[in-house]
Amino acid sequence: MGLAQRATAVAAVLAAVSSPVAGTANAASAANPCAGRSEAHIVKNYYQGPLVIPLRCGSNTWGYRHLVYRGRWSADFDKKISHAIWRGTVVPIPGGRWHYYMEAMPPCSKYFGVLDNPNAYGRTPRINPQGIITAYSMDDAPGSSRASSAEPHHPVC
């Protein structure tokens, strides 16, 4: 292969790599850490001392894909998850545990909670632990007597 042919080949490769289509594909995969990944893939680990709680790709019903599907995932949401796990109150429940903290003070109390399963995922036991199932803001602390009531307990804020 002559010098002119090599130069043409290199130019073709550089054009393909820098094309808008290739750049978009790379940006899309960087923006979605679960693109082409299984539900077991760990997107991020959160820590509570030595305890490691994974956020897995999951599905539309649990994990990272669930949070994205519900329109919740953002850098701020990531920080809230980290805060709830690292410094929040833990409430064990059958098959899982809530990690939560108070976001706003009374009379307009708001909490942020993260539900995780420290056990194997029921449908796919090789996913162990399942990790984070969901996370969101709520009016009452998990496990409180008011948390399961349909009645509003706080003034409109």
DAUR-V128314 format. One line per field, one symbol per residue. phi: phi as a letter, one per 20 degrees, with the letter a starting at -180 (. if undefined). Layout:
phi->???
This chain:
phi->.fgffffffffffffffefgfffffffffffcfdgmdfffgefaddccmffddedegmbfdamgffffgemefafffgfffgffffcfedcfcgnabedbbeecegedgccdccdcdfdffgfcgfebffnfebbaebfcfgnffefeeeffddffd
